[in-house]
Amino acid sequence: MLSAPAPAIRRQRPAFFQGVLIFMDRSMLQSVRAGRTILINQVLCVGMVTVLCSTIEYQYFDRFMMQAAFAALFLMLLHCIAAQRVFGPDLLVTSREARVGGPMVAYLVAKDLAALFEITLSAIVFTAAYGILSGVHFSLARLFSGSWAFLYSVSGMSYIYSITMSPGSAQMCGVGSSVIAFCMAGSFNPLLPDLVGMLGGRGWMLPALSPVRWLYGFLLTAEAGHLTEFSRSVYEDHLRQAGYDLSHLDMCQANLLGRKETDHTLKQDWLEGRGWVCSAAPMLLLGMGGGSSSGFWRGCAFCSTWAGRRRGGPASWPSRTPGHGSCLAGCSRSSSSRFWPSSSSRRSGSSGSSPSTRRSPFATASPRAPARHWRGCRPQRGASSRDV
């Protein structure tokens, strides 16, 4: 006698904010366990600023221009590598959760929100070190706003590398993109107007996607307002050739974009000497005053995560687990392990069990039938390849 097939189980997806809280709980636990790594990054930042400011002292304005350019480069190098820890270690677990219905949008938002603490801490450390040792004349609050927006934008770029590549390739791409962003910043030859004329007049896109250019222009704009009349007459021609005309410095004002006129394109602004960056908005918003946008980079990171879910995860994800044995330290006690059971438990639960005894995949594990917990990132002995 043939038995009727068991009815299909519809997995109940959690609410968006509930999923964000679940993933944030796990992300914050990982950040706490990586406290030593975060501390080392901050010590490296202070050491970098100390060596830079003692090597290139701010005695003249042209030396400050060189100092600001290298400060943006070194800060991008440090944070581009440090931000890869946000998505890099637990991508194998994420791929499993995605294939059983885990909400990827909530995962990306939670990871981004949990990383704000490290971004803010790095911005505070850089502001304190650079503001004291560099000898700049503008306020620390303005320096903090620019450095925070810069780090937020760089972290979005680093997310793409950590999601789509292996750890070694992601680090090499982070270093290479930092050097390319420094070369496209217009601080040295080729200057900003020269970059605009490249690629048949479309070269303005190269510095527009460079976070180093926007932080360099932000620091330059903040310090140029404190120049004396004699210094203005000395560096006026040099700044005009670099795309920064002192006669247009008064276009900055206290509003969201920091500018009086916003009806010019980036190409027109940089050719006419209006390369000043009056606020941190260009590093956060795309198309509103120009600039490399953190929203643009995070949109690309989301697309990369979604594409990895559709194809079952990149082939490089399983290779991360041997080198990251503690990537989900305490994972067996995390709240997310109660919500997405493994494929083996789903197969065993769907064969012969009545619908009344089946537990919802997003219900809390009961004491009688505890859910299978992932102990670390390595598969248990006897697990099949489909479970991994």
N, C-alpha and C positions, 0 to 999 in steps of 0.2 A: 504494500500500500504506500503510495507516494504521499509524502507530507507536504503541506503548503509551505512555500518559501516564507521565511521570516520577514516581517514588514521592515522597510528601510527606516533607518534611524536618522532623523533630522537633527543635526548638531546645532545646539543653541549657541549663537554667537553672543559674546558679552557686549554690553553697551560700550560706546567709544571711550567715555571717561573712565569706566571701570577697567578697560584694557590698558589705558594710559597709566592708571595708578598701579596696576599689576606690574607692568614693565618698568615703571619708575622705581618700584620697590627693589627689583632685581638690579637695576642699573646703579642705584645708590649703594647697594651692598657691594657691588664690584668696585665702586669708587673708594669706599672705605677700606677695602682690602688692598687697593692699589695706592694707599697713602704714601708709602715710601717712594714709589715711582713719581707721584705728583710732587713730592718734596724735592726730589732730585732735579726735576724740571725747573722748579723755581730757583734753586741754587745755581743751575746753569744759566738761567736768565740774568741773575744778578752778576754772575761772573762775566758774562758776555758784555753787559752794559759797562761794567767796571773797566774791562780791557779796552773797549771801544772808546770810551770817554777819556781815558788816560792816554790813548794813542793819538786820537784826533781831537785835540782840545779846541773848544769854542773860543778862539781868539778873534777871528774875523768871520764875517758872514759867509764867505765862500767855504770856509772850513766847516761851518755849521751845515751847509748844504750837503757836503760829503758825509758828515756824521749822521745826519738824518736818513740819508739813503741807505747807508750800511746798517743802521739800527733797524730799519724796516726789513731789510734782507735777513738779518740774523734772527729777528723775532719771528719771521715767517718760517725760517728753517726749523727753529725749535718747536713751534706750535704745530706745524704741518706733520711732524713726526709724532708728537705727543697726542694729537687728536685722533690718530689711527687706532688708539686703544679703545675708543668708544664703540666702534662696530667690529673691530678685527677679531677679538678672541672668541666670541660666542656665535659666530655665523653658522656653525654646524647645527647648534641647537635651534637657531632661528629658522633654518631651512626645514627642519622637522616640524616645527610649530606652524610654519607657513603651509606645509602640505596637508595638515590636518585641520586647517581653517583658522589659524592664528591671524588676528587683524594686523596687517603690515603697516597701515597708516598710524594706528595707535602705537605700534612699536617704534616707528621712526620719530614720532612726536615725543614719546617718552624718553627716548635716548637723547634727543636734542635738548629737552628740558633739563634732564639730569646733568648734561654736560655744561650747563650754564654756570654751575658752581666753579668748575675748573677754569672756565673762560674768565669769569670775574676775578678769581684769585690771581690768574696770570696777568690780567690787566692791572690789578692793584700793585703787584710786585714790580711790573715794568714801569708803571707810573712813578712809584716811589723811587726806584733806582735811577731811572733816566731823568726824572725831574730834579733830583738832587745833584747828580754827578755831571750832567750835561751843561748846566749853566743857562738854560733857557729862561726867557723872561715872561712867558705867558703862564696862566694859572694851571695848577695841577688838575683841576676839574675838567678843563678843556683837553688836557693831555689824556686823561682817563677815558673820556668819551670817544676820542679818536682811536685809542689803542683797543678799547673794548669792541668797537665796531669792526676794526681790522681783524682781531682774533676771531670774531664771530664769522666773518666772511671766509677767512682761511680755513677754519674748521669745516665749513661746508664743502670746500674743495677737497679737503683731505678725506671726507667721508666717502667720496666717489672712489678714491683709490683703495681704501680699506674694504669696501663692499665688493668690488669687481676683481680684485687682484689678490695674489698671495702676499704675505707680509714682506718678503724681500723685494718683490716688484713694486709694492705700494710705497715702500720707503725710498726706492730709487726714483719713482715718479714724483714723490714729494720734494726731493732734493732738486731734481731737474726742473720742476715747475717753479720752484723758488728762484732758481738762477735765471730762468727765462723771464719771470715777472720782474726781476731786478733789471735785466737788460732792456725790457720794454717800458720801464718807468719814465724814461726821458730825463733822468738825472745826469747822465753822461751822454757822450755821443753814441748813437744819434739822439738829438734832443727832441722835445715834444713836437715842434712844427715839422721836423724832418720825418718823424714817424707817421705823421698824418699824410704826407705826400707819397708814402710807399703803397704798393699794391694797387696802383692806379687810382689814388685818392681815397682808398678804403683802409688805409693803414691806421686810422683812428681806432679801429676795433681792437688792435693789439694792446695799446695802453689802457683802453677802457676795461679790459678783462684782467688787468694786472692790479692785485691788491696793494703791491708796493708803491705803484704810482699814486694811488689815492692817499695812502698814509704819508708819503713824502710830500705831496702837495698840501695836505692838511697841516703838517708841521711847518712847512715853509710859509703858509698863509698866516698861521698863528704868530710866528716870530717876526714876519715882515712888518706887522703893525707896530712893532716897538723899535724900528730903525730910526735913527736920528736923521736930520736933514743932510748932514754930510755923508752918512752911509748910503742914503738914497741916491745921492748924486754919483757916488763911486760905483755902485752895483746896478744902476738903472739899466745900462746897456746890456750887461751880462744877463740880467733877469729877463729882459725883453727878448733876447735871442733864445732863451730857454722856454719861452712861452708864457712868461709871467710879467706882465706890464704893470708897473707900480701905479700908473694912472688909473687902472681898473680895480685897484685894491679896495676902493670905497664902495664897490658893488655888494660887499658883504653886509648883511644886516641880521638882526635877531629874529628869524622866523624858522619854519621847519626845514627849508632847504638852505637857508643862510644866504640867499641871493635876492637882489631886487628884480632882476629880469631873468626869466626862464624860457624865453621864446627863441633861444639860439641853440643850434645843434652843437655837438661836441667838436665837430670839424671846424665850424666857424669860431667857436670859442678859442680853440688851441692855435688856430692860425692868426687870430687877432690879439693874442696875448692875454686872454682871459682864462688861463689855466689854474686860477686860484680855487682851492677847495675850502669853502667857507664853513662847512659843517660836516658831521659824520654821516649825513643822510645818503650821499652817493655810495658809501660802503654797505648800506643796508637796503636801499631801494634801487631797482633797475629802471632806467629810462627817466627818472626824475632828477635831473641834474647830472645824469651820466654816472658811470662808475661800475665797479665790480660788485655785484649784489650777492649777499649771502642767501637771499631767497632764490636766486638763479642757481647757485651751486647746490642748495638743498633740494631744489626741484629735480636736478639731475641725479642726486643721490637717491631720491625717492623712486625715480624711474629705474635706476639700477637695482634697487631692492625688489621692486615689482617684477622686473624681468627675471631676476634670479628665482623668484617664487614660481613664475610660470614655467621655467625650464627645470625646476627641481633643484636649483642652486648651482653655482659654478663648480667646475671640477676641482678647483683649487681649494674649496672649503674643507674637505676632509683632511687635507694635508696640514691644516692649522693645528689639529688636536694634539699631535705628539709634542709640539713645542710649547703648548699652552695647557699643561695638565691642571693648572689652577684657574683656568679661565672662568669657570663657574664654581668657584670655591663656595661651599655652602649651598650648592644648587639643590641638593636633596631636601633642603628645608625651605627653599624659596616657594613663594606662593604660586608662581606660574606653573610648577610641576603638577599642581592639582587640576589644572584646567585643560591641558592638552595631553591625553594619554598616548602611549605608544601604539604603533600599528598592530603589534602582537596581541596587546590587551584588547584592542577593538575586534580582532578576528576571533579571539577566544570568547569574547562577550557576545558576539552576534550569532554563534552557532549553538542552537538548541536552548538558549535562555529565553525566558518569556519577557515580553515587553514590560511587565510590571516590575521585574527584578533588575532591569537594566538601569544603570546610573547615568545621569546626564553627563556629557563630557565636561561641562562647565560647572558641575556641582562640587561641593566640598567633599573630600574623601572621608568616608565613614570609618570608624574603628574596625568594623568587621571585614571590610574589603578595602584596604588601603590602596591608593593608586600607586602605580609604578613610578619610582623616583629615579631621575638621572643622577648618578653618583659621578660627578666630574664630567668630562667630555669624552671619555673613552667608552666604547661599547662593552657591555658585560660579556663574560665568557658564555659562549653558546648562542649569542645573538646573531641573527641572520643579517645578511647585507641589506635587506630591505628595511630592517629596523634602524640601521645607521643612516 
